[in-house]
């Protein structure tokens, strides 16, 4: 759930940047078709951008993160001593409630979308449908504003004059030909995922405005009579339209539409303003997980040797290695099991150090005291190397924090399954466990 929250924040930031650019630079211009495609591009780009990695080393780093995926089936998990005579209460943590709340929101928005679709098809089925060129006219009995959904136009012909009928059909045919209903379906589906983000509702509102501007300008261009068309808009100002998936001939934005019709055409040179989107895109990309791409030169590549790494605990009279990498007799289960790391006994509260520069990729904040790894950190380093520090008493770093070689990252404890204060330490290279002694000299401990 944390990963999705982080993704939502990044996507929301990107949406905010694009929306601010649109309102400040593009919204007041008459290039309405361009504005339509910009809004759609901004929404889709903002969804995809946080999912893109900008580093050639991403694959190696993903392999190093396999510490996380193997946790549930780790050897340490098998060492839990269970009391079969007692029943354990179900722990409903914050993560559960967040997922439940988010899922309910999705169900609500999708339910409303499905209900609107069903309502549209019920209206089509319940009323007379007349074929008119490329359009299907659904003759309504109620007094309400005309609206359209794909090539279906819903209107009450008895309340319209011949001129109004012609103008409305032309207007709705523009909605149909320009596939505005597809835009609305896309924005509704995106809204179902990001229902909690107010920016997506602003995008929908402005996209609906742009749809009406597109249809209005096409009608005026074809009819060459702005006055009659504006009068037709004003006569239908009081009518209402309730379905979110339809394009209405009028709505509360009628006065804005009239002002847009009266505007002089914006110069073609105004398209050059789109060049300003380049720094916006760069800012958006740099806001996310961008890491510098380094040339892949095997001769210049830094070798992974013990000189690059330091011991996670500094030597002292009270520090000693109690268990090495490989098969051993487990102190609790009393059977031979493979030990994937090295155990270093030390007094509780002894500082634990980062063995090399890296990024804190995992911090276990929901551990169960006395079980498995307890509190643990995973730090990703260069060249596909990752290190795991477990049984910690407390942390000194945050998730996502960059650390340098020798930084204190936490303190020794007994938070997992343990016979005494110690650090259980593991190293992976390209996703596979290796003996930490291959990289670090523990002989002085």
C-alpha positions as CSV (number, residue, x, y, z in Angstrom):
1,X,0.0,0.0,0.0
2,X,2.9,2.3,0.7
3,X,4.2,1.9,-2.8
4,X,0.8,2.9,-4.2
5,X,0.6,5.9,-1.9
6,X,4.0,7.0,-3.1
7,X,2.9,6.5,-6.7
8,X,-0.3,8.5,-6.1
9,X,1.7,11.4,-4.7
10,X,4.0,11.4,-7.7
11,X,1.1,11.2,-10.2
12,X,-0.8,13.9,-8.3
13,X,2.2,16.2,-8.4
14,X,2.5,15.7,-12.1
15,X,-1.2,16.4,-12.7
16,X,-0.9,19.6,-10.6
17,X,2.0,20.8,-12.7
18,X,0.2,20.1,-16.0
19,X,-3.1,21.6,-14.8
20,X,-1.3,24.8,-13.6
21,X,0.4,25.1,-17.0
22,X,-2.9,24.7,-18.8
23,X,-4.8,27.3,-16.8
24,X,-1.9,29.9,-16.9
25,X,-0.9,29.4,-20.5
26,X,-3.5,27.7,-22.7
27,X,-7.0,27.9,-21.2
28,X,-8.0,31.3,-22.6
29,X,-6.9,30.7,-26.2
30,X,-9.3,29.7,-29.0
31,X,-7.2,26.7,-30.1
32,X,-9.7,24.4,-28.4
33,X,-8.8,21.2,-30.3
34,X,-5.2,21.6,-29.1
35,X,-6.4,22.2,-25.6
36,X,-8.5,19.0,-25.7
37,X,-5.6,16.8,-26.7
38,X,-3.3,18.6,-24.2
39,X,-5.7,17.7,-21.3
40,X,-5.9,14.1,-22.4
41,X,-2.1,13.8,-22.8
42,X,-1.5,15.4,-19.4
43,X,-3.8,12.9,-17.7
44,X,-2.3,9.8,-19.4
45,X,1.3,11.1,-19.1
46,X,0.8,11.7,-15.4
47,X,-0.4,8.2,-14.9
48,X,2.5,6.6,-16.8
49,X,5.4,8.8,-15.8
50,X,5.8,7.6,-12.2
51,X,6.0,4.0,-13.5
52,X,9.0,4.7,-15.7
53,X,12.5,4.2,-14.5
54,X,15.3,6.4,-15.6
55,X,18.3,4.2,-14.8
56,X,20.1,1.5,-16.6
57,X,20.8,-0.1,-13.2
58,X,17.1,-0.6,-12.4
59,X,17.2,-4.4,-13.2
60,X,20.1,-5.1,-10.9
61,X,18.5,-3.1,-8.1
62,X,15.2,-4.9,-8.5
63,X,17.1,-8.2,-8.1
64,X,18.7,-7.0,-5.0
65,X,15.3,-6.2,-3.5
66,X,14.4,-9.9,-3.5
67,X,15.1,-9.8,0.2
68,X,11.6,-8.4,0.5
69,X,9.9,-11.0,-1.7
70,X,11.6,-13.9,0.1
71,X,10.7,-12.7,3.6
72,X,7.6,-14.7,4.0
73,X,9.4,-18.0,3.1
74,X,12.7,-17.2,4.8
75,X,14.5,-19.7,7.0
76,X,14.0,-17.3,9.9
77,X,10.2,-17.5,9.5
78,X,10.5,-21.3,10.1
79,X,12.0,-20.7,13.5
80,X,8.8,-19.2,15.0
81,X,7.8,-21.1,18.1
82,X,4.0,-21.2,18.1
83,X,1.7,-22.0,21.0
84,X,-0.9,-24.3,19.5
85,X,-3.1,-24.1,22.6
86,X,-3.8,-20.4,22.2
87,X,-5.7,-18.5,19.5
88,X,-4.2,-15.4,18.0
89,X,-6.5,-12.3,17.4
90,X,-6.7,-11.0,13.9
91,X,-4.6,-7.8,13.7
92,X,-6.3,-5.2,11.5
93,X,-3.6,-2.6,11.0
94,X,-3.7,0.8,9.3
95,X,-2.7,-0.8,6.0
96,X,-5.8,-2.9,6.0
97,X,-8.1,0.0,6.7
98,X,-6.4,2.1,4.0
99,X,-6.9,-0.7,1.4
100,X,-10.5,-1.2,2.5
101,X,-11.3,2.6,2.3
102,X,-9.6,2.9,-1.1
103,X,-11.4,-0.2,-2.5
104,X,-14.8,1.2,-1.4
105,X,-14.0,4.5,-3.2
106,X,-13.2,2.6,-6.4
107,X,-16.4,0.5,-6.1
108,X,-18.5,3.7,-5.5
109,X,-17.1,5.5,-8.6
110,X,-17.2,2.5,-10.8
111,X,-20.7,1.7,-9.6
112,X,-21.8,5.2,-10.5
113,X,-20.2,4.8,-14.0
114,X,-21.9,1.5,-14.6
115,X,-25.2,3.0,-13.3
116,X,-24.9,5.9,-15.8
117,X,-24.3,3.5,-18.7
118,X,-27.3,1.4,-17.7
119,X,-29.4,4.6,-17.4
120,X,-28.4,5.7,-20.9
121,X,-29.3,2.3,-22.5
122,X,-32.6,2.2,-20.6
123,X,-33.5,5.6,-22.0
124,X,-32.7,4.5,-25.5
125,X,-34.8,1.4,-25.1
126,X,-37.8,3.3,-23.6
127,X,-38.1,5.9,-26.3
128,X,-38.5,6.1,-30.1
129,X,-35.2,6.1,-32.0
130,X,-35.1,7.8,-35.4
131,X,-32.2,7.5,-37.8
132,X,-30.9,10.9,-39.0
133,X,-27.8,10.6,-41.2
134,X,-25.0,9.4,-39.0
135,X,-27.0,10.1,-35.8
136,X,-29.7,8.1,-33.9
137,X,-32.2,10.6,-32.5
138,X,-33.8,9.4,-29.2
139,X,-37.1,11.3,-28.9
140,X,-37.7,12.2,-25.3
141,X,-41.0,13.0,-23.7
142,X,-39.5,15.0,-20.8
143,X,-38.6,18.6,-21.0
144,X,-34.8,18.8,-20.7
145,X,-31.7,19.9,-22.5
146,X,-30.5,17.9,-25.5
147,X,-27.4,15.8,-24.9
148,X,-25.5,13.1,-26.8
149,X,-23.6,9.8,-26.1
150,X,-21.5,8.6,-29.1
151,X,-23.9,8.8,-32.1
152,X,-27.1,8.9,-30.0
153,X,-28.7,12.3,-29.5
154,X,-31.3,12.7,-26.8
155,X,-33.8,15.5,-27.3
156,X,-37.5,16.5,-27.1
157,X,-38.3,17.6,-30.7
158,X,-41.7,19.1,-29.6
159,X,-40.1,22.0,-27.7
160,X,-37.7,22.9,-30.5
161,X,-38.2,25.2,-33.4
162,X,-37.0,24.1,-36.9
163,X,-33.9,26.4,-36.6
164,X,-33.1,25.2,-33.1
165,X,-33.5,21.6,-34.1
166,X,-31.0,22.1,-37.0
167,X,-28.5,23.9,-34.8
168,X,-28.7,21.3,-32.0
169,X,-28.3,18.4,-34.3
170,X,-25.3,20.0,-35.9
171,X,-23.8,20.6,-32.4
172,X,-24.3,17.1,-31.2
173,X,-23.0,15.6,-34.5
174,X,-19.7,17.4,-33.8
175,X,-19.6,15.7,-30.4
176,X,-20.2,12.4,-32.1
177,X,-17.7,12.9,-35.0
178,X,-14.9,14.1,-32.6
179,X,-15.5,11.1,-30.3
180,X,-15.9,13.2,-27.2
181,X,-17.7,10.3,-25.4
182,X,-14.4,8.3,-25.5
183,X,-12.7,11.2,-23.7
184,X,-15.3,11.1,-21.0
185,X,-15.0,7.3,-20.5
186,X,-11.2,7.6,-20.2
187,X,-11.5,10.4,-17.6
188,X,-14.1,8.4,-15.7
189,X,-11.9,5.3,-15.6
190,X,-8.9,7.4,-14.4
191,X,-11.2,9.0,-11.8
192,X,-12.1,5.6,-10.5
193,X,-8.4,4.9,-9.7
194,X,-7.6,8.4,-8.4
195,X,-11.1,9.2,-6.9
196,X,-9.4,10.8,-3.9
197,X,-7.4,13.4,-6.0
198,X,-9.3,16.7,-6.5
199,X,-7.1,17.6,-9.5
200,X,-8.7,14.8,-11.6
201,X,-12.1,16.4,-11.1
202,X,-10.8,19.8,-12.3
203,X,-9.4,18.0,-15.4
204,X,-12.8,16.5,-16.1
205,X,-14.6,19.9,-15.7
206,X,-12.2,21.6,-18.1
207,X,-12.4,18.8,-20.6
208,X,-16.2,19.1,-20.7
209,X,-15.7,22.9,-21.3
210,X,-13.3,22.2,-24.1
211,X,-15.7,19.7,-25.7
212,X,-18.4,22.4,-25.8
213,X,-16.0,25.0,-27.2
214,X,-15.0,22.6,-29.9
215,X,-18.6,21.9,-30.9
216,X,-19.6,25.6,-30.7
217,X,-16.8,26.8,-32.9
218,X,-17.4,24.1,-35.5
219,X,-21.1,25.1,-35.6
220,X,-20.5,28.8,-35.9
221,X,-17.9,28.2,-38.6
222,X,-20.4,26.1,-40.6
223,X,-23.5,28.3,-40.0
224,X,-21.8,31.7,-40.2
225,X,-24.4,33.1,-37.8
226,X,-23.1,33.7,-34.3
227,X,-26.2,35.7,-33.1
228,X,-28.8,33.0,-33.8
229,X,-26.5,30.4,-32.3
230,X,-26.0,32.4,-29.1
231,X,-29.8,33.0,-28.8
232,X,-30.3,29.3,-29.0
233,X,-27.8,28.7,-26.2
234,X,-29.6,31.3,-24.0
235,X,-33.0,29.8,-24.6
236,X,-31.9,26.5,-23.1
237,X,-29.9,27.9,-20.1
238,X,-32.4,26.8,-17.5
239,X,-32.5,23.1,-18.6
240,X,-30.5,20.5,-16.7
241,X,-28.5,17.4,-17.7
242,X,-27.7,14.8,-15.1
243,X,-25.6,12.0,-16.8
244,X,-21.8,12.3,-16.4
245,X,-21.0,10.5,-19.6
246,X,-23.0,12.7,-21.9
247,X,-22.2,15.9,-23.8
248,X,-24.9,18.5,-23.2
249,X,-26.0,21.3,-25.6
250,X,-25.9,23.6,-22.6
251,X,-24.9,23.6,-19.0
252,X,-23.8,26.1,-16.3
253,X,-20.9,27.1,-18.6
254,X,-23.2,28.7,-21.2
255,X,-21.9,32.2,-20.5
256,X,-18.3,31.0,-20.9
257,X,-19.2,29.5,-24.2
258,X,-20.8,32.7,-25.5
259,X,-17.7,34.6,-24.5
260,X,-15.5,32.1,-26.3
261,X,-17.6,32.3,-29.4
262,X,-17.2,36.1,-29.4
263,X,-13.4,35.9,-29.0
264,X,-11.2,36.7,-32.0
265,X,-9.2,33.7,-33.2
266,X,-5.9,33.3,-31.4
267,X,-2.8,33.6,-33.6
268,X,-1.3,30.4,-34.9
269,X,2.0,31.5,-33.4
270,X,0.4,30.9,-30.0
271,X,1.1,27.2,-30.6
272,X,4.8,28.1,-29.9
273,X,3.8,28.3,-26.2
274,X,3.8,24.6,-26.2
275,X,7.5,24.8,-26.2
276,X,7.2,25.9,-22.6
277,X,5.9,22.4,-21.8
278,X,9.5,21.0,-22.2
279,X,10.7,22.4,-18.9
280,X,7.5,21.3,-17.3
281,X,8.2,17.7,-18.5
282,X,11.8,17.9,-17.3
283,X,10.6,19.1,-13.8
284,X,8.1,16.3,-13.7
285,X,10.7,13.6,-14.6
286,X,13.3,15.0,-12.1
287,X,10.6,14.9,-9.4
288,X,10.7,11.1,-9.5
289,X,13.2,8.2,-9.3
290,X,15.8,9.6,-11.6
291,X,19.3,8.3,-11.2
292,X,22.3,9.3,-13.3
293,X,22.9,6.9,-16.2
294,X,26.5,5.8,-16.1
295,X,28.4,4.4,-19.1
296,X,28.8,0.6,-19.2
297,X,32.5,0.4,-19.5
298,X,33.7,-3.0,-18.1
299,X,37.3,-1.8,-18.0
300,X,36.5,1.3,-16.0
301,X,33.9,-0.6,-13.8
302,X,34.6,-0.5,-10.1
303,X,35.3,-4.0,-8.8
304,X,33.3,-5.3,-5.9
305,X,36.0,-6.1,-3.3
306,X,36.2,-6.0,0.5
307,X,37.9,-2.7,0.3
308,X,34.7,-1.1,-0.8
309,X,32.8,-2.2,2.3
310,X,33.1,-2.0,6.1
311,X,31.9,-4.0,9.0
312,X,28.3,-3.2,10.1
313,X,29.5,-3.2,13.7
314,X,32.8,-1.8,14.9
315,X,35.2,-4.1,16.8
316,X,35.2,-4.1,20.6
317,X,35.8,-6.5,23.5
318,X,32.0,-7.2,23.7
319,X,31.5,-7.8,20.0
320,X,32.0,-11.2,18.4
321,X,30.7,-13.4,15.5
322,X,28.5,-16.1,16.9
323,X,27.3,-17.7,13.7
324,X,28.8,-17.7,10.1
325,X,27.3,-18.3,6.7
326,X,26.4,-21.8,5.8
327,X,24.8,-24.9,7.4
328,X,24.7,-24.8,11.2
329,X,22.9,-26.3,14.2
330,X,20.1,-23.8,14.9
331,X,20.1,-22.8,18.6
332,X,16.3,-23.0,19.0
333,X,15.2,-25.7,16.6
334,X,18.2,-27.9,17.3
335,X,18.5,-29.1,13.7
336,X,20.9,-28.4,10.9
337,X,19.6,-25.5,8.8
338,X,21.3,-23.2,6.2
339,X,22.2,-19.8,7.6
340,X,22.0,-17.2,4.9
341,X,24.0,-14.5,6.8
342,X,26.2,-13.9,9.7
343,X,25.3,-13.2,13.3
344,X,27.3,-10.7,15.4
345,X,26.6,-10.6,19.1
346,X,26.8,-7.1,20.7
347,X,25.3,-5.3,23.7
348,X,21.8,-3.9,23.1
349,X,22.0,-0.4,21.7
350,X,25.3,-0.9,19.9
351,X,25.4,1.3,16.8
352,X,25.0,-0.4,13.4
353,X,26.7,1.2,10.4
354,X,26.0,1.2,6.6
355,X,28.6,-1.0,5.0
356,X,28.7,1.3,1.9
357,X,26.9,4.2,0.2
358,X,23.3,3.3,-0.8
359,X,19.6,3.8,-0.5
360,X,17.3,2.6,2.2
361,X,14.9,0.5,0.1
362,X,13.0,-1.3,2.9
363,X,12.2,-0.5,6.6
364,X,10.1,-3.0,8.5
365,X,7.8,-0.9,10.6
366,X,5.1,-3.6,11.2
367,X,7.1,-6.4,12.7
368,X,5.8,-8.8,15.3
369,X,8.1,-8.7,18.4
370,X,10.0,-11.9,18.9
371,X,9.3,-13.3,15.4
372,X,11.3,-13.8,12.2
373,X,13.6,-10.9,11.4
374,X,12.0,-8.4,13.8
375,X,13.0,-4.8,12.8
376,X,15.1,-4.9,9.7
377,X,16.5,-2.6,7.0
378,X,17.5,-3.3,3.4
379,X,20.0,-1.0,1.8
380,X,20.7,-1.1,-2.0
381,X,24.2,-0.4,-3.1
382,X,25.9,-0.1,-6.5
383,X,26.7,-3.1,-8.8
384,X,23.6,-5.1,-7.8
385,X,24.6,-5.5,-4.1
386,X,22.1,-5.2,-1.3
387,X,22.6,-5.6,2.5
388,X,20.1,-6.6,5.2
389,X,20.3,-5.7,8.9
390,X,17.9,-7.4,11.2
391,X,17.1,-8.0,14.9
392,X,17.4,-4.2,15.3
393,X,16.3,-2.4,18.5
394,X,15.5,0.9,16.7
395,X,16.2,2.8,13.4
396,X,18.3,5.9,12.7
397,X,17.3,6.3,9.1
398,X,14.1,6.7,7.1
399,X,12.7,4.8,4.2
400,X,14.1,6.2,0.9
401,X,16.9,8.0,2.7
402,X,20.4,8.0,1.0
403,X,23.1,6.8,3.4
404,X,26.9,7.0,3.2
405,X,29.4,4.4,4.1
406,X,29.9,4.5,7.9
407,X,26.6,6.3,8.7
408,X,24.7,5.0,11.7
409,X,21.5,3.3,10.5
410,X,20.2,1.7,13.7
411,X,21.0,-0.1,16.9
412,X,21.4,-3.7,18.0
413,X,18.5,-5.4,19.6
414,X,16.4,-8.6,20.0
415,X,13.3,-7.6,18.1
416,X,13.0,-10.9,16.1
417,X,13.5,-14.5,17.1
418,X,16.7,-14.4,19.2
419,X,18.6,-15.9,22.1
420,X,20.2,-12.5,22.9
421,X,21.1,-9.1,21.5
422,X,22.8,-9.5,18.0
423,X,22.8,-8.3,14.4
424,X,21.7,-10.8,11.8
425,X,23.4,-9.5,8.6
426,X,23.0,-10.7,5.0
427,X,24.3,-9.6,1.6
428,X,22.9,-10.3,-1.8
429,X,24.6,-9.9,-5.2
430,X,22.3,-9.8,-8.2
431,X,19.5,-11.3,-6.2
432,X,21.5,-14.2,-4.7
433,X,22.7,-14.6,-1.2
434,X,26.5,-14.6,-0.8
435,X,28.8,-15.1,2.2
436,X,29.3,-11.6,3.7
437,X,32.9,-12.6,4.5
438,X,33.6,-12.5,0.8
439,X,33.3,-8.7,0.9
440,X,34.0,-7.8,4.5
441,X,36.8,-8.8,6.9
442,X,35.3,-10.0,10.1
443,X,38.5,-11.4,11.6
444,X,38.9,-8.5,14.0
445,X,35.5,-9.0,15.6
